[in-house]
């Protein structure tokens, strides 16, 4: 009986079962009602895959792997329970990097294992190392930019594209040498592998560093896809179906998210990756025919307008995350609803630092998910809305995207708040947004600026309502 | 199994899974994109299967050592990824 559980046929059947659980888990993510159970289904698939592997005859020593498992478990539990919801993008980037390095190491371990690898396995090993390395160092750079350890500005070196393409060619030569062992490079196999790892790490850095902080949602989604590809490729190294299926699912998911983010910014993926967008250079390209003046408003006056409003639309951006204003925003929303006003939240796909970032923060603050809307849902009704409250968002409400052909964001789908009756813009100062582009919304006739920290401003509004 | 036949089978599985992935993920609403990402990220930790085989299997000291590090990183990815996704999804409520 025990022999059966150790047999490869049992393991393979269990791996298929685990794949089915992953698929069902993702399927259940299609609705917020079933999503949490879906995640548990997916997690149990993972548990089954791990337990079955541990039961295999091939595993002869447990002390190292158990120590590593326990250590990883502790780190994972601590990191996931201590992280603040606003820091979620950084954490996801970091975890993603760990997935990449794990796949890379699996490839390396297989390569230095004395049992000879087949031709196909050698190709798979090279590919795993390449993608895994790029995922790892790229994710670390994304982590650094998101947590502001390193500057969010695009770092463009002289001759970036030439350096990148020569590195890529060099990496391909190393890959060919690994596969065919021609000996032409006059290096041992192990040194070739080592140089390849260093090259891929460098490639990951050079690919991510030129991308501005505002484009990080795209980068995380793309790196997410890479980590899936690396896992899938590791599946070819060890001839294992579950790695291939799970990796492909993740790869597809990352690609879809990347595509959604690019569409939401009206830019191609190559423009995001190599455009160096979000630097200081783009601000000078605006045509400078902006007319009007900034009209500040006090919280007291803003309260009087809100009190009389029948419909309010809240547009959150990264500024809401920075000032941790989501809880007071929800409180204000509830007070408005008690006052007979209809409150909705419009969330742009690229608001925040990762796809769906704002939704998570509002969910944390107990905002019901059925009042969260997408730009396409709210834009046609914009004229009927009394007050739009823009909280720390900038580029996603910029009317230049529709009106100014010279603007770098021209053509990007935005939330057209300027068509509402009144717009309140909560902002610290008149500084340009993360993308460094001027925003004529602030000068429009119906715009009122509520300067100061978003959380304090909204708290003042809340206390006005209560008094 | 003959290695060519195995390769064809694995590629077949890969291609079908990619199509399946596109179908599944297209149905996820934008409000759940962050949990989708962290959940998918946890799934990519499946590479832990390969890591366990390298760490606990026959091999040289160096291949076991490399495998052990792989187990460590992959288990952070798996455990952390699923827990953090659960933490987020728990918050999505309808009133």
Interface residues (C-beta under 8 A of the other chain):
Chain A: X15 X22 X23 X25 X26 X27 X29 X30 X31 X32 X33 X35 X36 X38 X39 X40 X42 X43 X46 X49 X50 X53 X54 X56 X58 X59 X60 X61 X62 X64 X65 X67 X68 X69 X71 X72 X73 X75 X76 X77 X79 X80 X81 X83 X85 X88 X91 X92 X95 X96 X98 X99 X101 X102 X103 X105 X106 X108 X109 X110 X112 X113 X114 X115 X118 X120 X220 X221 X224 X227 X228 X230 X231 X232 X234 X235 X236 X237 X238 X239 X240 X241 X242 X243 X244 X245 X246 X247 X248 X249 X250 X251 X252 X253 X254 X255 X256 X257 X260 X347 X349 X354 X355 X356 X357 X359 X360 X363 X364 X366 X368 X369 X370 X372 X374
Chain B: X3 X6 X7 X10 X13 X14 X17 X18 X20 X21 X22 X24 X25 X26 X27 X28 X29 X30 X31 X32 X33 X34 X35 X36 X37 X38 X39 X40 X41 X42 X43 X44 X45 X46 X47 X48 X49 X50 X51 X52 X53 X54 X55 X56 X57 X58 X59 X60 X62 X63 X64 X65 X66 X67 X68 X69 X70 X71 X72 X73 X74 X75 X76 X77 X78 X79 X80 X81 X82 X83 X84 X85 X86 X87 X88 X89 X90 X91 X92 X93 X94 X95
